[in-house]
């Protein structure tokens, strides 16, 4: 089967969200790692809520609101300028070490590459440029086009529209299990990049495969191109096992 494109989630898949801990620590916030986890959780919660309520606000706004709420919940007082600087730092996250080599290898094989992100177009473009990988991508697609957040099917349809293809011709990669589920439900061939070594979702459909890093992606794309890729099911610790019908 033809692979029309490999499409990637951005935050946590290509860009390292945990790098935000250093920025938070410099703001004299205790337990920076836990703070960033809470901030990220609230950011996604606000995205889900705004989609469900048909009350879209862009991701930069939600990131700022989530930071404000996290500060209040954790009893942290940060000046307005410090909060603004932390939100801006989302535009300067580094890429994971495996990103540039994996994208470069796929690009060399002639596979078009794209990002499909909850982020705003301006922030996504800036972050990719800062990370040094924007030049490897054919397209940067943002939910802002449809004013709804993943896993809304309208978001995934941006990729099929951009590459004029069927869902099964897209290889989609995300480190977020809820995103991997949404993409699989839409019909993409999904690789869940389980960077955090988390537990797989029990909600079906499952991603077609699990990888621990992007260095494993080339083999899956190659199998998809030749029609050899096989669905996998997930064990309790997030590992893959042979599919059982």
N, C-alpha and C positions, 0 to 999 in steps of 0.2 A: 504494500500500500504506500502511496505517496505520502511523505511528511511535508505538508505545506509550510509549517513553521514550528519552531520550538518557542513556547511562550512561558515567561517566568513571572511569578510574583516578585515583588521588589523587597519589601521590608522583612528581614528575617530569612529570606531566601538568597538574595544576592547581597544585600547590605546587612551589616552586623548591628542589630539593635542593642546588643549588650555593650557596645562601645559607648552608649549614652551614660553608662555608670560613671565613667571618668568625668564627664561634664557635671553630673549631679554631685559627685564627690567634691569637685572644685567649688561648688556652691555651698559647701559645708553642711551637706545633708547626710545624716547618719544612715548606715545600712543602704548605701546607694543601689546595690543590686536589687534588693527587695523593693525599693522605691520605684525603680525602672519597671520592674515586673508589674507592680500595681498600676503604674501610669499606662503601660501598654494594654493591660486588661481593661481599664476604664476607657481608653481610646477606642478599642474594638467594640466595647459595649455601647458606646455612644453611636458608633457607625451602624451597628445592628438596629438600635432603637430608632435612629433617624430614618432608616430605610423602612422599617415596619410601620412607622407613623406617617410615612410620606412627607417627611419634614427635613429634606436634605439640607445639610450644611457641609461646607467643604472640609477636607481632611485636616487642613491646617487649623481651621477654627476648632474642630473637635479635639485636635491634639492639645491646643491651648486650654480648652475647657477641661479636658481630662487632667491636665497638669494642675490646674487650679483646684479641682476636686480632690486629687491625690494629696496635694499639700494640706488641704483642710482635713481630710480623713486621717492623715498621719501627724497632724499638729506641727506642720512645717511652715515657717514664715519666710517667704522669698519676695524680694522687691520686684516690682513690675518689670523693670529692665532685666533682671536676672531670669524671670520666667520667659520673657520674650527671647532672650539669648538661648535658653534651653530648647525652645520650640524651633528656633532657627538652626540649631545643631542637627536636627533631623536631615538637613540638606548637606551635611558634611560627613555622614557615616561612611566608614571604609567598606569596601567589598571584602567578603571572605577570600581567603587565599586561593581557594579552588575556582573562583568565579572567572577571572580573566583566562586562565588556561582552558577551562571547559568551553567558554563561549568562543574563544579563538579556534579551538579544534572543530567545533560545529560549523562556524563560519567558513573555515577552510574547506569543509565538505560541501559547501553551498547550501546549507540549511538556513533559511531566513530566521532571524531571532527577534523577539519582541518582549517587552515588559507589559504586563496588564496589572495595574496597580490601583489601590484605593486612594493613593496620593493625588494631589493636584498636579496638573501638567507642569507648572513652573517648578514646584518642589521636586518632582520626580526627575525632570531634566537636569536640574541643578545638582541633585544628589548623584546621579549617574555620571555627570561630567566630573564632579569632585572625586568620585571613586575611580575615574580613569577608564570606564568601560562603555561610555555612551557611543563611541565610534564603532563598536561591534554590533550594535543593534539596528535593525531595520526600522522599527517603530516603537514608540512609547505610547501606550493606550491607557487612558485614565477613565475612572468611573464618572468623572465630571460630565462626560458626553451624555450619559443617561440619567445622571442625578440620582443614583442609587448605588449601594455598596454590595460588593461580593458578600454572600453567594447568590445574589439576584441573577437569574439567567440572562437578563439583558446585558449584564456586564460581560459575561463570557461570549455573548454573541458579537461583541465588538471585535473579537479576534477572528471569528469566521467571516465577518463582513470585510475586515481589513485584508484578509488573504484569500477571499472568495473561494471558500472551501467548506467541506462538511466537517462537523465536529471531530469525527474520527481521524481526520487528517492533521489535527493539532496534537502535538505532544506538549502537555502542560506540566509545569514543575512548581511546587509550592512546599514550603516548610510548615505551613499552617494546616493542620489536619481538617479543619472546617472548610478551608478553601479547596483542599484536595477533594473533599467530598462533593462540594458544589460543582467543581469542574468535572468530576466523574459523572455526576448526575446529568450534567449538560451533554455529556457524550465524548469529552476529550479522552485521550489516552494519557493517564495521569501517573506521574512519578512523584510520590511523597518523599521529599528530602527531609528525613527525620534527623536533623542536626542535633536536636535536644535529647535524642534517645527516649522519646516519649512513648506512651501507650497509644496504640491505634484506636481510632473511633470504632464503635460498634454499629453506628448508623451506616446503612448500605445505600448506594453501591460503594465498594471499597476502591481505592486507587489500584491501578493495574500492577504497580510495583512500588517497593520501598527502597530508597537509596540512602546511604549515610552521608554522602557528600556528592558534589557535582562531578567529581572525577569518575563516578560510576555511570553518568548519564549517557555517555557516548554509546555504550553497549546497548542500552535500552532503545535509543533512537535508531541505531543500526538494525536492531531486531524489528522495530516498528516498520522500517523501510522495506525489509524483506518479508514481512508478514510472519515472523517467527515469534514475536512477543506473545507471552501467555499471561492471562490474568492470574493474580495471586491473591490469597486470602491472608489474614493477619492473625498471628498468635497473640497471647495476652500481653507480651512485652513489646509488641510493635514489630517483631521480626516477621519475615515472610515464610509461608509454608506452601506446599503444593495445593492448588485449588482442589476442592472437593465438590463434586456436583451432587 
